[in-house]
Structure formats: C-alpha cells, structure tokens
C-alpha cells in the first residue's frame, strides 16, 4: 500500500463510521426507545388501574360493613328504650364502630365523583343527627327505665334509615366505578402484549435495516477500497474503483484512481 494511504483510510473510516452510526444506528435506537417508553407508560397506566380497583374494592367493603352496624344500632336503641339497660355498652360499641368506619371512608374513598362526595356528606349529616339522638336517649333513660319520647325514637329510626339509603347509594355508585376500572384493567394486558410484540418485531426489523445500512454504506466500500489499495500496492495499476457519491469514501476512491492512473502513465511513459 502506498505510503500515507493507510492513515488516510483510517481517518476516513472513523469519520464515515461516526456519521453512519449516528444515522443508521441512532435513529433505530431512538425508535426502540420510543416504543419502550410507550410500554412503560402503558405499564404505569395498567398498574394505576389495578390499584384503583383495589382501592374501590376496599371502599365497597367498608360501606358494606357499615350497614349491619346501623341496623344493630337501631335495634339496640329500641331494646334499651324498653328498659333493658344491658344494651348500653352494645349501643356505645356500635356508635364507635360506625364513627370509625365513616371517618375511614371519608379519608379513604379514592377518586370520588361529586355525586359520591354528596352521598358521603349526606351520610355524615344523617349519622350526626342519629348520634345526637342516641346520646339524648342515654340522658333521658340513664338506667334504661324511663322511656324516651316517641319523637326521639322516630328520629333515630328515620335518620338511620336515611343513613342506610345513603350508604346503599354510595355502594351502588362505587360499584359502577369499580366496573369501569375493572374493564380498563382487563383491556390493559392485551394492549401491553400487543406493544411487546410490536417492540419485538420492530427490534428485529431495525436491526436488519441497520445491518443492511452499515454493510452497504461502510463495509462494502471499505472492502472495495482495501482490494484496490492492495492491488495498487502489488503493482496492478489497472484496477479501477467505481464512482461513488461525493463523500469521504468517494474522495478516497478518486485519489486511488488518480494514483493508479499516474502509475500507468509512468510505466508507459505517456
């Protein structure tokens, strides 16, 4: 190989590789990164839907657990008002359970709609009235002997009934939300699998295109340059390279062709 030609080839290859790698490899990698990012976003969306389903399920369990306590509260209040003072602790316990459950529901109802918020506020108002009425019942009949006025018992019964109605409405609306979230969570795995399949075939296609691109634009001209340089080094000045685009490899091929032409002229004396 002529002196100084190999360093020039190496510089050309380095520049050529930098450009071709940036174009032929960088763009496919960016495309793959975009697909991977969409998969991560899809996974995040799916996990959020599953978490929403779990939160809604817990909220429904809390609402359903409240309803029997309200029924028992009214029954215990009536028995206590009839003179059975042994139910005073049972009444207090039911009041505490309802209060704690409503407090948890107030802070733990996830992604509640305006309708659900209004239902919960109505339930809290009815519970507050019921709690005040039961407290007044204790004051009027501390030993379970004196019967409370019928209006007070009517208030406990009516407000408890309205509280149950609010809880049933809240359970129904939450069940509707749960059904929507369950449908979304059910469709997410299919979409994620489709994205995974798309990513697999995209990687294969992009790797194939990258291999073709690198071979056609780097390896093939480099091999031709190597053969031409070796032929020139062995004195075969008749070897001529094809015309290439005006780039580093093209200019190097022109230089080798001119060098081979000068060698032919020096030998023939023309």
N, C-alpha and C positions, 0 to 999 in steps of 0.2 A: 504494500500500500504506500502511495507517495507520502513523503514527509509532511507532517502537519495536517493531513487529511483526517486521520482518526480523531484528534481532539475536536476538530470541527464537527465531525459526525456526532460525537458525544454531546457537544453543546446543542446541536440541532435536535437530537433526540430528547434531551432534557426539556428544551423549550416546547417541543412538539408534545411530549408527554404531559406537561403541565396544562397545556391548552386542551388537549383531547380528554384528559382525565376530568378536568373541570366541566367539560361539556358532556362527554359520553358517560361519565360515572356520576358526576354531581347531580345532574338532573334526575336520573333514575333514583338516586338515593333520596332526593327531596320528595319525589313522588311516593316512594315507600314510606317515608317519614309522615307524609300527609295521611296515608291510609292507616298507619299505626296510630297516629293521633286521633283519627276518627274512631278507631276501635277503642281507644282509651276513653274517649268521651262517651261512647256507647256503653262501655262497661260501667262508667260512673253513673250514667243515667239509669241503667238497669239496677245497680245496687241501691240507688236512691228510691226507685220504685219498690224494690223488695223491702227496704227499711220503712217506707211509708205504709206498706201492707202490714208489717209487724206492729207499727205504732197504732194504726187504725184498729187492728185486732185487739190490742191491749185496751184501747179506749172502749170498744164494744163490750169487752169482758167486764170492765169497770161499771159501765152503765147497767149491764145485766145483773151484776152483783148488788147493785143498789136497790133494785126493785123489790126483792124479798124483804129487805130491811125496812122499807117503807110500809109494806103490808104488815109486818110483825109489829111495827111501832103503833099503828092504829089499833091493832088487836090488843096489844098490851095496855094501851091507854084506856080502852073500854073496860078491860078487866080490872084495871087499877081503880077506875072510877066507880066500879060496882062494889068496891070495898076490899079487894084483895091487895093488901099492901106488900105482899111478897114480890110483886112485879115491878116495884120501884127501881131496883137495880137493873132489871131487864130493860126497862124503859131508858134508863140512863145509858146503858151499853149500846142500845140501838141508836140513840141520838149521837153518841160519839162516833159510831161506825159510819153513819150517814154523813156526818160533818167531815170526817176524814176523807171519805170517798169522793165527796163533792169537791173538796179542796184539791185532791189529786187530779180529778177530772178537769177542774178549772185551769190548772197549770200544765196538764199533760195532754190535752186534746190537740192532736197535731193537725196543722194546715186546715183549721176550721173555717168554714164558709160563714158569711154574715148570717145566714139562716141558722146555722148551728150555734153561733155565738148568742143569737137572740133566744134560742131554745134553752141554752145553758143559763142565761141571765134570768129567764122566766122560772126555771127550776130552782135557782138560788133564792129568788124572791118568795116562791111558794114554800121553800124549806124554811126560810127565816120566819115566815108567819106561823108555820107549823111548830117550829121550835119554841117560839114565844108562847104559843097556846099551850104546849105541853108543860113549859115552865110554870105558866099560870095555874095549870092543873095541879102541879105539886104544891103550890102555895095555898090553893083553896082546900085541898084534901091531903094534908101532910101525912096523915096516917091511913089514907085510903078508906076513910069512914064517911066523910061528907061528900055527897055527890056534887059534881060541878054543874053549872048551868048548862042547859041543853045547847045553847048557842055556842058555848066554848067547844063542846064535843063536835058540834056541826062544823065549826071552823077547822078543827083538827082533821075531820073526815074529808071535808071539801078540799082543803089545801093539800092534803096528802094525795087525794085523787088527782088533782091538777099536777102535782109533782110527778106522779106516775105517768100521767099523759105526756108531760114534757120529756121525761126520760124515754118513753116509747118513741116519741117523735125524733129525739136525738139519736136513738139507736137506729131508727129507720134511715135517717139521712146519712149517718156514718156508714151504715151497710151499703148504701148506694155509692159512696165514695170508695169504700173498700172494693166493690165490684169493678169500678173503673180502674183503680190501681192494680187490681189482680189481672185485668185484661191487658193492661200495659206491661206489667211484669211478665205475662205469659208470652207476649209477642217479642219481647226483647231478646231472648236466647236465639230465636230464628234469625233475627236481624244480625246479631253478633256472629252467628255461624256463617251467614252469607258474607259478611265483611271479612271473616277469616279466610274463607275460600277465595274471595276476591284478592286478598293480600297474597295468598299462596301463588295463585296464577300470575298476579302482577309481578311478583318477585321473579318467577321463572321467565316471564316474557322480558322483563327489563334486564335480567342477567344475560339472556340470549342476545338481545339487542345491543347490550354493552359489549359483549364478546365480539359480535359482528363488527360493531363500530371500531373497537380497538384494533381488531385484526386488519380491517380494510384501510384504516387511516394511519396506523402506526406500524404494525408488524409487517404487513405486506410491503409497503415502500421501504422499510428498513432492510428487509431481506433482499429486495432488489438492489438497494444501494450497496449492501455488503457484497453481493455477487459481482456487481460492476466494479467495485473497488478492488476485489481480489483478482478479477480478470485484468484490470489495468496494472496491478502490481506484478502480474505474471507476463506482462508484455503484450497482452491481447488487446490492442487498441481499437479493434473493430467492434467491440461490444458497445452498444449504444442503449441508453435508457429512454423510456417513453417520456412524453411530455406530461408534466404534472401541473396542478394549479400553482399559482404564484404564492408559494409559502416557503417555509424553511427547507422542506424536503425537495420542493421543486427547484429552488435556487441551488441546492447541493447537487441535484441531478444535472442541472445545466452546467455547473462547474466541472463535474466529472466528464460530461460530454465534450466540453471545450478542451479539457486536458487530454482526453483521448484523441481529439482531432488534431491537437498540436503534436502529439506523439506520432500520429500517422504522417503528418506533414514533414516532421523532422526525419523520419525514416525514408520517405520517398523523395525528400529534397524539394517538394513543391511549396 
